[in-house]
């Protein structure tokens, strides 16, 4: 039997777990990604708030697969899929395939507003996360020398739009930075008027979780000093003034957009049906209308009895879809049958700050110190390498003891220095 060539587009949780499982079989695997590393996105907010270095939660693909001779990595961008020829076109040439798996994940959804896309800060890649850190730290430096009251007001308001786990966790981290870090770093400046403002269009924070978790997350945030505003919708933003649907204007130069996502759809699959920018797939992750093109993770839309509106776009779903598809493909190649994917929800969680978190397991919901410990242990377990686990644990332990991390580096190209205001 001729060796199968499997092309996987995207090295997120879904694509990486698929590749790692398939790497143990007798097939040729080509992993294609426009980044050269896997990113542990649940901890992006800690990079953005200068708690962790990006290297602690980033893993080069070539290092991950260095011992797997049947896995090849291509650092390139996919421009077009030609399913009739079993070929993908990339910026570095064509790549043929026998089986194609799309695991491109999702990107920030600005809902068609070009100004929001231009002026707000997204947090879906390592580069974007570092840019947020640079931008926030730069504004802390600028604020000490600004005399114009309008600009000072803009610098004193940090706004996060979207109160899902990302928005809640980042808001809490920035508030802890305000209370624990800034007084030490800037002993001669009063940052008491710095505001962390969290805006959410729905009536609750953590809207996808239970009423109890919603209530506790908001209680935690407000007890820390975060200005939480639910049922609040953004109308426009010009880089200086954020206008709400109510007509209220918030002066700010920093708006972090965590209000929604959309799938990273690739051109060329005209037969595919789409639901909310996601490829519709069957229970084996096969894209409807195709025989050898699959989609897994955030980019796939699979309806089941338990999830008639599709699965939530969570890391656990992506990980399990990647592992299940690997099992099914291996079984199919050996003459066996594919099994339908069934997601078993192991729970969701979010942390707000030190000793403050909410955890929902299938039969048990809790919050507070124990939830915070569970959140840390589970996230530490999910990090790939031992070296990175140790690095993250050390940073967390040091911060727990001292309240500090000393990771507040502003990393800019020399050409940016004279254009900081424009580029922020």
C-alpha positions as CSV (number, residue, x, y, z in Angstrom):
1,X,0.0,0.0,0.0
2,X,1.3,3.4,-1.0
3,X,2.2,5.7,1.9
4,X,-0.5,8.3,2.5
5,X,0.4,12.0,2.3
6,X,-1.5,14.0,4.9
7,X,-1.5,17.7,4.8
8,X,-2.6,19.6,7.9
9,X,-3.2,23.3,7.7
10,X,-2.8,24.9,11.1
11,X,-0.8,23.9,14.2
12,X,-3.2,25.0,16.9
13,X,-4.6,22.6,19.5
14,X,-6.6,20.6,16.9
15,X,-3.9,20.4,14.2
16,X,-1.0,19.7,16.6
17,X,-2.8,16.9,18.4
18,X,-3.8,15.3,15.1
19,X,-0.2,15.5,13.8
20,X,1.2,14.0,17.0
21,X,-1.1,11.1,16.9
22,X,-0.7,10.4,13.2
23,X,3.1,10.7,13.5
24,X,3.1,7.3,15.2
25,X,1.6,5.7,12.0
26,X,3.1,4.9,8.6
27,X,2.1,8.0,6.7
28,X,3.8,11.2,5.5
29,X,2.6,14.3,7.3
30,X,3.1,17.9,6.2
31,X,2.1,20.5,8.7
32,X,1.5,24.0,7.2
33,X,1.3,27.1,9.4
34,X,2.0,30.8,8.9
35,X,3.6,30.8,12.4
36,X,6.6,28.6,13.1
37,X,5.4,27.7,16.6
38,X,2.4,26.4,18.5
39,X,0.9,28.9,20.9
40,X,-0.8,28.1,24.2
41,X,-3.5,30.7,23.8
42,X,-5.2,30.3,27.2
43,X,-2.2,32.1,28.8
44,X,-2.0,34.9,26.2
45,X,-3.4,37.3,28.7
46,X,-0.5,36.7,31.0
47,X,2.0,37.6,28.2
48,X,-0.1,40.8,27.5
49,X,0.0,41.8,31.2
50,X,3.8,41.1,31.5
51,X,3.4,38.0,33.7
52,X,5.0,35.5,31.4
53,X,7.4,35.7,28.5
54,X,6.1,34.5,25.1
55,X,8.7,31.8,25.0
56,X,7.2,30.2,28.0
57,X,4.0,29.4,26.2
58,X,5.3,29.0,22.6
59,X,6.7,25.8,21.1
60,X,8.6,25.7,17.7
61,X,7.1,23.0,15.5
62,X,10.5,21.8,14.3
63,X,11.5,21.2,18.0
64,X,8.2,19.3,18.7
65,X,8.6,16.9,15.7
66,X,12.4,16.7,15.6
67,X,12.3,13.0,16.3
68,X,9.5,12.2,13.9
69,X,11.1,11.7,10.4
70,X,7.7,11.3,8.8
71,X,6.6,14.9,9.8
72,X,7.7,17.8,7.7
73,X,6.9,21.5,8.6
74,X,6.3,24.2,6.1
75,X,6.4,27.8,7.3
76,X,4.1,29.4,4.7
77,X,0.7,30.9,4.0
78,X,-2.0,29.0,2.2
79,X,-3.5,31.0,-0.7
80,X,-5.9,28.5,-2.3
81,X,-7.1,25.0,-2.0
82,X,-7.7,23.1,-5.3
83,X,-9.7,20.0,-4.2
84,X,-10.2,18.9,-7.8
85,X,-6.4,18.4,-8.1
86,X,-5.8,17.5,-4.4
87,X,-3.4,20.4,-4.2
88,X,-3.0,23.5,-2.0
89,X,-1.3,26.6,-3.3
90,X,1.0,28.4,-0.8
91,X,3.3,31.4,-0.9
92,X,6.2,28.9,-1.3
93,X,4.7,26.7,-4.0
94,X,2.2,23.9,-4.4
95,X,1.7,21.0,-2.0
96,X,-0.2,17.9,-3.1
97,X,-2.1,15.7,-0.7
98,X,-4.1,12.5,-0.3
99,X,-6.0,13.7,2.8
100,X,-6.3,17.4,3.7
101,X,-7.2,18.6,7.2
102,X,-8.1,22.2,7.8
103,X,-7.4,23.3,11.4
104,X,-6.9,27.0,10.9
105,X,-8.8,28.1,14.0
106,X,-10.4,31.5,14.3
107,X,-9.5,35.2,14.3
108,X,-10.9,38.3,15.9
109,X,-14.3,39.3,14.6
110,X,-14.6,43.1,14.2
111,X,-18.1,42.7,12.8
112,X,-17.2,44.6,9.6
113,X,-16.1,47.8,11.3
114,X,-12.8,48.8,9.7
115,X,-12.1,51.4,12.4
116,X,-12.4,48.9,15.1
117,X,-10.0,46.6,13.2
118,X,-7.6,49.5,12.7
119,X,-7.5,51.1,16.1
120,X,-8.3,48.3,18.6
121,X,-5.9,45.6,19.8
122,X,-6.6,42.0,19.1
123,X,-5.1,39.1,21.0
124,X,-5.1,36.0,18.7
125,X,-1.4,35.6,18.0
126,X,2.0,35.9,19.8
127,X,2.8,39.0,17.9
128,X,-0.5,40.7,18.8
129,X,-0.1,39.8,22.4
130,X,3.4,41.2,22.5
131,X,2.1,44.4,20.8
132,X,-0.5,44.7,23.6
133,X,2.2,44.5,26.2
134,X,4.4,47.0,24.4
135,X,1.4,49.4,24.0
136,X,0.3,49.3,27.6
137,X,3.8,49.6,29.0
138,X,4.6,52.5,26.6
139,X,1.5,54.3,27.8
140,X,2.5,54.0,31.4
141,X,5.8,55.7,30.4
142,X,4.1,58.4,28.4
143,X,1.5,59.3,31.1
144,X,4.1,60.7,33.4
145,X,5.0,63.5,31.0
146,X,1.7,64.4,29.5
147,X,0.2,67.8,30.5
148,X,-2.8,67.9,28.2
149,X,-5.8,66.8,30.2
150,X,-7.6,65.2,27.3
151,X,-4.6,63.0,26.4
152,X,-4.1,62.2,30.1
153,X,-7.7,61.0,30.3
154,X,-7.2,58.9,27.2
155,X,-4.1,57.3,28.7
156,X,-5.7,56.7,32.1
157,X,-8.5,54.5,30.6
158,X,-7.7,50.9,29.6
159,X,-10.8,49.4,28.0
160,X,-11.4,45.7,27.3
161,X,-14.4,44.8,25.1
162,X,-15.8,41.4,25.7
163,X,-16.3,39.7,29.0
164,X,-15.7,36.1,28.1
165,X,-12.8,34.3,29.7
166,X,-10.2,36.3,27.8
167,X,-11.7,39.7,28.8
168,X,-12.3,38.7,32.4
169,X,-8.8,37.2,32.9
170,X,-7.1,40.2,31.3
171,X,-9.1,42.7,33.3
172,X,-8.2,41.1,36.5
173,X,-4.5,40.9,35.5
174,X,-4.4,44.5,34.6
175,X,-6.1,45.5,37.8
176,X,-3.5,43.5,39.8
177,X,-0.8,45.3,37.8
178,X,-2.3,48.6,38.8
179,X,-2.5,47.8,42.5
180,X,0.6,45.7,43.0
181,X,3.2,46.6,40.3
182,X,2.7,50.2,39.3
183,X,3.2,51.7,42.8
184,X,6.6,50.0,42.9
185,X,7.7,50.8,39.4
186,X,6.5,54.4,39.6
187,X,6.8,55.5,43.2
188,X,6.7,59.1,42.3
189,X,3.5,59.0,40.3
190,X,-0.1,58.4,41.4
191,X,-1.8,55.8,39.3
192,X,-4.9,55.7,41.5
193,X,-7.0,57.3,38.7
194,X,-6.1,54.6,36.2
195,X,-9.3,52.8,35.2
196,X,-9.7,49.3,33.9
197,X,-13.1,49.2,32.1
198,X,-14.7,46.0,31.0
199,X,-17.5,46.3,28.5
200,X,-19.9,43.4,27.6
201,X,-22.9,43.4,25.2
202,X,-24.8,40.7,27.0
203,X,-26.2,41.0,30.5
204,X,-23.4,39.0,32.2
205,X,-19.7,38.4,32.4
206,X,-18.7,34.8,31.4
207,X,-22.1,34.5,29.6
208,X,-21.4,30.9,28.5
209,X,-21.1,29.7,32.1
210,X,-23.7,29.2,34.8
211,X,-25.5,31.9,36.7
212,X,-23.4,31.2,39.7
213,X,-20.1,31.6,37.9
214,X,-21.4,34.8,36.2
215,X,-22.3,36.3,39.5
216,X,-19.0,35.4,41.2
217,X,-16.8,36.5,38.3
218,X,-18.5,39.9,38.3
219,X,-18.3,40.1,42.1
220,X,-14.6,39.3,42.0
221,X,-13.9,41.9,39.3
222,X,-15.8,44.7,41.0
223,X,-14.2,43.9,44.4
224,X,-10.8,44.4,42.7
225,X,-11.9,47.7,41.3
226,X,-12.7,46.9,37.7
227,X,-15.4,49.0,36.1
228,X,-17.7,46.3,34.7
229,X,-20.4,47.4,32.3
230,X,-22.7,44.8,30.9
231,X,-25.5,45.2,28.4
232,X,-23.2,47.8,26.8
233,X,-22.5,47.9,23.1
234,X,-19.7,49.8,21.3
235,X,-20.8,52.1,18.5
236,X,-17.5,53.4,17.2
237,X,-13.9,54.1,18.0
238,X,-11.4,56.5,16.3
239,X,-8.3,55.8,18.3
240,X,-9.0,58.4,20.9
241,X,-12.7,58.3,21.8
242,X,-14.8,55.1,22.2
243,X,-18.4,55.8,21.6
244,X,-21.1,53.6,23.1
245,X,-24.6,52.9,21.7
246,X,-26.0,55.0,24.5
247,X,-24.0,58.0,23.2
248,X,-21.5,58.0,26.1
249,X,-18.0,58.7,25.0
250,X,-15.0,57.1,26.8
251,X,-11.7,58.8,26.1
252,X,-9.0,56.1,25.7
253,X,-6.0,55.2,23.5
254,X,-6.1,51.6,24.5
255,X,-9.0,49.3,23.5
256,X,-8.4,45.6,23.6
257,X,-11.0,43.8,21.4
258,X,-12.1,40.4,22.8
259,X,-15.7,40.6,21.7
260,X,-16.0,37.8,19.2
261,X,-14.3,35.5,16.8
262,X,-14.8,34.2,13.2
263,X,-13.3,31.2,11.4
264,X,-10.1,31.5,9.3
265,X,-11.8,30.3,6.1
266,X,-9.6,29.4,3.1
267,X,-10.5,30.1,-0.5
268,X,-11.2,27.2,-2.8
269,X,-13.9,25.1,-1.1
270,X,-16.9,26.4,-3.0
271,X,-19.0,23.2,-2.4
272,X,-18.6,23.5,1.4
273,X,-21.5,24.9,3.4
274,X,-20.8,27.4,6.1
275,X,-22.4,28.3,9.4
276,X,-21.1,31.4,11.1
277,X,-17.8,31.3,9.2
278,X,-17.2,27.6,10.0
279,X,-17.2,24.6,7.7
280,X,-20.1,22.2,8.3
281,X,-18.8,18.7,8.8
282,X,-20.2,15.2,9.5
283,X,-19.6,13.2,12.7
284,X,-16.2,12.1,11.2
285,X,-15.1,15.8,10.7
286,X,-15.4,15.4,6.9
287,X,-16.4,18.6,5.2
288,X,-19.8,18.3,3.5
289,X,-19.4,18.0,-0.2
290,X,-15.9,16.5,-0.2
291,X,-14.4,13.0,0.1
292,X,-10.9,13.7,1.5
293,X,-11.1,17.2,3.1
294,X,-11.7,17.5,6.8
295,X,-12.1,20.3,9.3
296,X,-11.4,20.2,13.0
297,X,-11.3,22.6,15.9
298,X,-12.7,26.1,15.9
299,X,-13.1,26.2,12.1
300,X,-15.5,23.2,12.1
301,X,-19.2,23.2,12.7
302,X,-20.5,19.8,13.7
303,X,-24.1,19.3,14.9
304,X,-24.9,16.5,17.4
305,X,-27.8,15.7,19.7
306,X,-25.9,17.2,22.6
307,X,-24.7,20.1,20.5
308,X,-27.4,21.0,18.0
309,X,-25.9,24.5,17.5
310,X,-22.4,23.1,17.0
311,X,-19.6,22.6,19.6
312,X,-18.2,25.5,21.6
313,X,-15.0,26.9,20.3
314,X,-12.8,25.6,23.1
315,X,-9.4,24.1,23.4
316,X,-10.8,20.8,24.8
317,X,-13.1,20.4,21.8
318,X,-10.2,21.0,19.4
319,X,-7.8,18.6,21.2
320,X,-10.4,15.8,21.2
321,X,-11.4,16.3,17.6
322,X,-7.8,16.1,16.5
323,X,-7.2,12.9,18.5
324,X,-10.4,11.3,17.3
325,X,-9.7,12.1,13.6
326,X,-6.3,10.5,13.9
327,X,-7.8,7.3,15.3
328,X,-10.4,7.3,12.5
329,X,-8.0,7.8,9.7
330,X,-5.6,5.1,11.0
331,X,-8.6,2.7,11.4
332,X,-9.8,3.6,7.9
333,X,-6.4,2.9,6.3
334,X,-6.3,-0.6,7.9
335,X,-9.8,-1.5,6.7
336,X,-11.6,-0.6,9.9
337,X,-14.6,1.7,10.5
338,X,-14.7,5.3,11.6
339,X,-16.4,6.1,14.8
340,X,-18.6,9.3,15.2
341,X,-17.1,12.1,17.3
342,X,-18.8,12.6,20.7
343,X,-17.6,15.4,22.9
344,X,-17.6,14.8,26.6
345,X,-17.6,18.1,28.4
346,X,-15.0,18.0,31.2
347,X,-15.8,21.5,32.4
348,X,-14.9,25.1,31.9
349,X,-13.0,27.6,34.1
350,X,-11.7,31.1,34.3
351,X,-9.5,33.0,36.7
352,X,-10.0,36.6,37.8
353,X,-7.0,37.2,40.1
354,X,-5.1,35.8,43.0
355,X,-7.3,33.3,44.9
356,X,-10.2,34.2,42.6
357,X,-11.5,31.8,40.0
358,X,-14.6,29.9,38.9
359,X,-14.6,26.3,37.9
360,X,-17.5,24.2,36.4
361,X,-17.1,20.5,36.3
362,X,-19.9,18.2,35.0
363,X,-21.4,17.6,38.5
364,X,-19.7,20.2,40.6
365,X,-19.3,24.0,40.5
366,X,-17.1,26.0,42.9
367,X,-15.1,29.2,43.2
368,X,-12.5,30.9,45.2
369,X,-9.1,29.7,46.4
370,X,-9.6,26.0,45.6
371,X,-10.9,26.9,42.1
372,X,-7.8,29.1,41.6
373,X,-5.5,26.2,42.5
374,X,-7.4,23.8,40.2
375,X,-7.1,26.4,37.3
376,X,-3.3,26.7,37.8
377,X,-2.7,23.0,38.0
378,X,-4.7,22.1,35.0
379,X,-3.2,24.8,32.8
380,X,0.3,23.8,33.9
381,X,-0.4,20.2,33.0
382,X,-1.6,21.3,29.5
383,X,1.7,23.1,28.7
384,X,3.7,20.9,26.3
385,X,7.3,20.7,27.5
386,X,8.9,20.0,30.9
387,X,11.1,23.0,30.5
388,X,8.2,25.3,29.8
389,X,6.2,23.9,32.7
390,X,9.1,24.6,35.0
391,X,9.5,28.2,33.6
392,X,5.8,29.0,34.0
393,X,5.7,27.4,37.5
394,X,8.7,29.4,38.6
395,X,7.2,32.6,37.4
396,X,3.9,31.9,39.1
397,X,5.6,30.9,42.3
398,X,7.8,34.0,42.3
399,X,4.9,36.3,41.6
400,X,2.9,34.6,44.4
401,X,5.6,35.3,46.9
402,X,6.7,38.7,45.8
403,X,3.7,40.0,43.8
404,X,6.1,40.8,41.0
405,X,7.6,39.2,37.8
406,X,10.1,41.8,36.5
407,X,9.2,40.9,32.9
408,X,8.1,44.4,31.8
409,X,10.2,44.8,28.7
410,X,9.2,47.2,26.0
411,X,10.5,45.5,22.8
412,X,10.3,47.7,19.8
413,X,12.1,48.0,16.6
414,X,14.5,51.0,16.6
415,X,12.5,52.5,13.7
416,X,9.4,52.7,16.0
417,X,10.9,54.9,18.7
418,X,10.1,58.2,17.0
419,X,6.7,57.0,16.0
420,X,5.4,55.5,19.2
421,X,2.3,57.6,19.4
422,X,1.3,56.9,15.8
423,X,1.9,53.1,16.0
424,X,0.2,52.5,19.3
